[in-house]
Amino acid sequence: MILDHIGLGVDDYEKAKAFYAAALAPLGIKLLSDEPQSDPRFRAASFGESWDEARFWIGSEGATKPALHVAFRAGSRADVDAFYKAAIAAGGRDNGSPGLRPHYQPNYYAAFVFDPDGHNIEAVCLKPE
């Protein structure tokens, strides 16, 4: 593993928290914490499979600029499909429906959505199916 965790600033904390909770659920990633920061005007939420795996964070300090691309590993192509459907239903905008991207690699199956702050969020499965 290269990274321990990544965090994004968001403009509308509650909207972003709800988006990520819904979009990441099909990948087995859940909201782990929702806590105030040292400055009481700010909040942070962590997401992961378990507390010791809190790898993704959002914070209420305002949207990170420029927008970033974050890819989440999916266990199956069906999980990628479910991520896309959940993300769109939660207010994400389409940036590439589920499908193979063989120009990346032969088994690269992914879907892309823009989150409420314009970050490019991806779910990817590299397993052949």
Secondary structure, DSSP 8 states (H G I E B T S, - for coil): ---S-EEEE-SSHHHHHHHHHHHHGGGT-EEEEEEE-SSTT-EEEEEESSGGGEEEEEETT---SS--EEEEE-SSHHHHHHHHHHHHHTT-EESS-SEE-TTT-TT-EEEEEE-TTS-EEEEEE-S--
